Amino acid sequence: MNLFYSHYDIFSLMIFVSIWIFSNVFTYLPSKKLNNMPRIQNEYRKQWLSTFYDREAKITDVTIINTLKTSTSFFASTSLLIIAGLIGGVSSSEKGVTLLSTLPFVEEISFELWHIKILFLILIFIYAFFEFTWSLRTYNFILFLLGSSPENLPKDRIKIIKKPFIKVTFNTLFIASKHFNYGMRAYYFSLAALVWFIDPTLMIATGLGIAGILYNRDFRSKNFKDLKRYIDFYNDSETSDNKS
């Protein structure tokens, strides 16, 4: 194995992982401003939960959670299938290395480096699997919360329990959503890790590109602006009603 090339691969991998971690941490930095998609979603969750006790039938709330569980379960199952496929890639190392060596723009790769790159992809999807399954389990906790919410209570009693119920359900929803988002981001960054088979520098560039795309979607996209515009209108109208 070319020793310089091996060291450069390790350096590129460290830079790539740093980009990934920074992107995740930056998106969820504590802030009171509604300046990105996760915080806007939090406002909608508060709005949703604030009306929970105003509905006699709770089937709508249960349906929403079950829909979120279905998509989370799909990605968790898909992660296992991808892991199985990548493990098969380890056993076919000779074919993979031979195929890559025929491409004119790919650096020479050893069997050891091939195994390291496959192992890294496997670790990414193991991480994604754990994120999705924790999100799925957390959505189950929310169903327990919704099912255990007391009904047919006097209004003064509902006023007492309503605030702590909204708080614990909101926090649980946020955790489920955050870990689902971490799992989805693992899928995005796995595409950049795949480029590592071609060139480590290209992996860094692709990782930066993916981080930029995710930043635009969470902070600058039209969806974000539309959702923010409505929630600002809702909060302003609620404030005006309280003053009047």
C-alpha positions as CSV (number, residue, x, y, z in Angstrom):
1,M,0.0,0.0,0.0
2,N,1.2,3.5,-0.8
3,L,2.0,4.9,2.7
4,F,1.4,8.6,1.7
5,Y,-1.8,7.8,0.1
6,S,-2.9,5.8,3.2
7,H,-2.1,8.8,5.5
8,Y,-4.0,11.2,3.2
9,D,-7.0,8.8,3.2
10,I,-7.0,8.9,7.0
11,F,-6.7,12.7,7.0
12,S,-9.6,13.1,4.5
13,L,-11.7,10.7,6.6
14,M,-11.2,12.9,9.7
15,I,-12.1,16.0,7.8
16,F,-15.2,14.4,6.4
17,V,-16.4,13.1,9.8
18,S,-15.8,16.6,11.2
19,I,-18.0,18.2,8.5
20,W,-20.7,15.7,9.3
21,I,-20.6,16.3,13.1
22,F,-20.5,20.0,12.7
23,S,-23.5,20.0,10.3
24,N,-25.5,18.0,12.8
25,V,-24.5,20.1,15.8
26,F,-25.0,23.4,14.1
27,T,-28.5,22.5,13.0
28,Y,-29.5,21.8,16.6
29,L,-27.7,24.6,18.4
30,P,-29.9,26.1,21.2
31,S,-31.6,29.3,20.0
32,K,-34.8,31.2,20.7
33,K,-35.0,32.4,17.1
34,L,-37.0,30.5,14.6
35,N,-34.2,30.5,12.1
36,N,-34.3,26.9,10.8
37,M,-36.6,24.0,10.0
38,P,-36.3,22.0,13.3
39,R,-37.3,25.1,15.4
40,I,-40.2,25.8,13.1
41,Q,-41.3,22.2,13.4
42,N,-41.2,22.6,17.2
43,E,-43.7,25.5,16.9
44,Y,-46.1,23.4,15.0
45,R,-45.7,20.6,17.5
46,K,-46.6,23.0,20.3
47,Q,-49.6,24.3,18.3
48,W,-50.7,20.7,17.7
49,L,-50.4,19.6,21.3
50,S,-52.1,22.7,22.6
51,T,-55.3,21.6,21.0
52,F,-55.1,18.0,22.1
53,Y,-57.6,18.3,25.0
54,D,-60.0,20.3,22.8
55,R,-60.7,17.2,20.7
56,E,-63.0,14.5,21.9
57,A,-61.7,11.9,19.4
58,K,-57.9,11.4,19.6
59,I,-57.8,9.2,16.5
60,T,-56.2,12.1,14.5
61,D,-53.2,12.3,17.0
62,V,-52.7,8.5,16.9
63,T,-52.9,8.4,13.1
64,I,-50.2,11.1,12.9
65,I,-47.8,9.2,15.1
66,N,-48.5,5.9,13.4
67,T,-47.7,7.6,10.0
68,L,-44.4,8.9,11.4
69,K,-43.6,5.4,12.8
70,T,-44.2,3.8,9.3
71,S,-41.6,6.0,7.6
72,T,-39.1,5.5,10.4
73,S,-39.6,1.7,10.3
74,F,-39.0,1.7,6.6
75,F,-35.7,3.4,6.8
76,A,-34.6,1.2,9.8
77,S,-35.4,-1.9,7.7
78,T,-33.6,-0.4,4.6
79,S,-30.5,0.2,6.7
80,L,-30.3,-3.5,7.6
81,L,-30.6,-4.5,3.9
82,I,-27.9,-2.0,2.9
83,I,-25.6,-3.4,5.7
84,A,-26.2,-6.9,4.4
85,G,-25.3,-5.8,0.9
86,L,-22.1,-4.1,2.1
87,I,-21.0,-7.2,4.0
88,G,-21.4,-9.0,0.7
89,G,-19.0,-6.4,-0.8
90,V,-16.3,-7.5,1.6
91,S,-16.5,-11.1,0.3
92,S,-16.2,-9.8,-3.3
93,S,-13.2,-7.6,-2.7
94,E,-11.2,-8.9,-5.6
95,K,-13.9,-8.1,-8.1
96,G,-14.4,-4.6,-6.6
97,V,-10.7,-3.7,-6.6
98,T,-10.3,-5.0,-10.1
99,L,-13.3,-3.0,-11.3
100,L,-12.0,0.2,-9.7
101,S,-8.5,-0.3,-11.1
102,T,-10.0,-0.2,-14.6
103,L,-11.3,3.4,-14.2
104,P,-8.7,6.0,-15.4
105,F,-9.6,8.6,-12.7
106,V,-9.4,6.3,-9.7
107,E,-6.2,6.0,-7.6
108,E,-4.8,2.5,-7.1
109,I,-6.4,0.8,-4.1
110,S,-5.3,-2.1,-2.0
111,F,-7.4,-4.8,-0.6
112,E,-6.8,-3.4,2.9
113,L,-8.0,0.0,1.9
114,W,-11.0,-1.5,0.2
115,H,-12.0,-3.3,3.4
116,I,-11.6,-0.1,5.4
117,K,-13.9,1.9,3.1
118,I,-16.5,-0.8,3.1
119,L,-16.3,-1.0,6.9
120,F,-16.8,2.7,7.1
121,L,-19.9,2.5,5.0
122,I,-21.2,-0.4,7.2
123,L,-20.6,1.7,10.3
124,I,-22.5,4.6,8.8
125,F,-25.6,2.5,8.2
126,I,-25.3,0.8,11.6
127,Y,-25.3,4.3,13.1
128,A,-28.4,5.1,11.0
129,F,-30.1,1.9,12.1
130,F,-29.7,2.8,15.7
131,E,-30.9,6.3,15.2
132,F,-34.0,5.1,13.3
133,T,-34.8,2.4,15.9
134,W,-34.5,4.8,18.8
135,S,-36.7,7.3,17.0
136,L,-39.2,4.4,16.4
137,R,-39.2,3.4,20.0
138,T,-39.6,7.0,21.1
139,Y,-42.7,7.3,18.9
140,N,-44.1,4.3,20.8
141,F,-43.5,6.3,24.0
142,I,-45.7,9.0,22.6
143,L,-48.5,6.6,21.8
144,F,-48.3,5.5,25.5
145,L,-48.6,9.2,26.5
146,L,-51.5,9.8,24.3
147,G,-53.2,6.6,25.5
148,S,-52.7,7.5,29.1
149,S,-54.0,11.0,28.9
150,P,-56.9,11.3,31.3
151,E,-60.3,12.2,29.9
152,N,-63.7,13.4,31.3
153,L,-62.1,15.5,34.0
154,P,-63.3,18.8,35.3
155,K,-62.0,21.8,33.5
156,D,-60.0,23.1,36.5
157,R,-58.3,19.7,36.7
158,I,-57.5,19.7,32.9
159,K,-55.9,23.1,33.3
160,I,-53.6,21.7,35.9
161,I,-52.4,18.6,34.0
162,K,-52.5,20.2,30.5
163,K,-49.2,22.1,30.7
164,P,-47.0,19.2,32.0
165,F,-48.6,16.9,29.5
166,I,-47.8,19.2,26.6
167,K,-44.3,19.7,27.9
168,V,-43.4,16.0,28.2
169,T,-45.1,15.0,24.9
170,F,-43.4,17.9,23.1
171,N,-40.0,16.9,24.5
172,T,-40.5,13.3,23.5
173,L,-41.7,14.3,20.0
174,F,-38.6,16.5,19.6
175,I,-36.3,13.6,20.5
176,A,-38.0,11.3,18.1
177,S,-37.8,13.8,15.3
178,K,-34.1,14.7,16.0
179,H,-33.0,11.1,15.9
180,F,-34.9,10.5,12.7
181,N,-33.2,13.5,11.2
182,Y,-29.8,12.2,12.3
183,G,-30.6,8.9,10.6
184,M,-31.6,10.7,7.4
185,R,-28.4,12.8,7.5
186,A,-26.4,9.6,7.7
187,Y,-28.0,8.5,4.4
188,Y,-27.1,11.8,2.8
189,F,-23.5,11.7,4.0
190,S,-23.1,8.0,3.0
191,L,-23.3,9.2,-0.6
192,A,-20.2,11.3,0.1
193,A,-18.5,8.3,1.8
194,L,-19.2,6.3,-1.4
195,V,-17.2,8.8,-3.4
196,W,-14.2,7.9,-1.2
197,F,-13.7,4.9,-3.5
198,I,-12.9,7.3,-6.3
199,D,-10.8,9.9,-4.5
200,P,-10.5,11.1,-0.9
201,T,-10.4,14.8,-1.9
202,L,-13.6,14.3,-3.8
203,M,-15.1,12.8,-0.7
204,I,-14.4,16.0,1.2
205,A,-15.8,18.2,-1.6
206,T,-18.9,16.0,-1.8
207,G,-19.3,16.2,2.0
208,L,-19.1,20.0,1.9
209,G,-21.6,20.0,-0.9
210,I,-24.1,17.8,1.0
211,A,-23.6,20.0,4.2
212,G,-24.4,23.0,2.0
213,I,-27.5,21.4,0.6
214,L,-28.8,20.4,4.0
215,Y,-28.0,24.0,5.3
216,N,-30.1,25.5,2.5
217,R,-33.0,23.1,3.1
218,D,-33.0,23.8,6.9
219,F,-32.2,27.5,6.8
220,R,-33.0,29.0,3.4
221,S,-35.5,26.8,1.5
222,K,-38.9,28.0,0.3
223,N,-40.6,25.4,2.5
224,F,-38.8,26.8,5.5
225,K,-39.9,30.4,4.6
226,D,-43.5,29.4,4.0
227,L,-43.7,27.5,7.3
228,K,-42.1,30.4,9.2
229,R,-44.4,32.9,7.6
230,Y,-47.5,31.0,8.7
231,I,-46.3,30.4,12.2
232,D,-45.3,34.0,12.6
233,F,-48.8,35.0,11.5
234,Y,-50.4,32.5,13.9
235,N,-48.3,33.8,16.9
236,D,-49.0,37.4,16.0
237,S,-52.8,36.8,15.7
238,E,-52.7,34.9,19.0
239,T,-50.9,37.8,20.7
240,S,-53.4,40.3,19.3
241,D,-56.3,38.2,20.6
242,N,-54.8,38.0,24.1
243,K,-54.3,41.8,24.2
244,S,-57.9,42.4,23.1
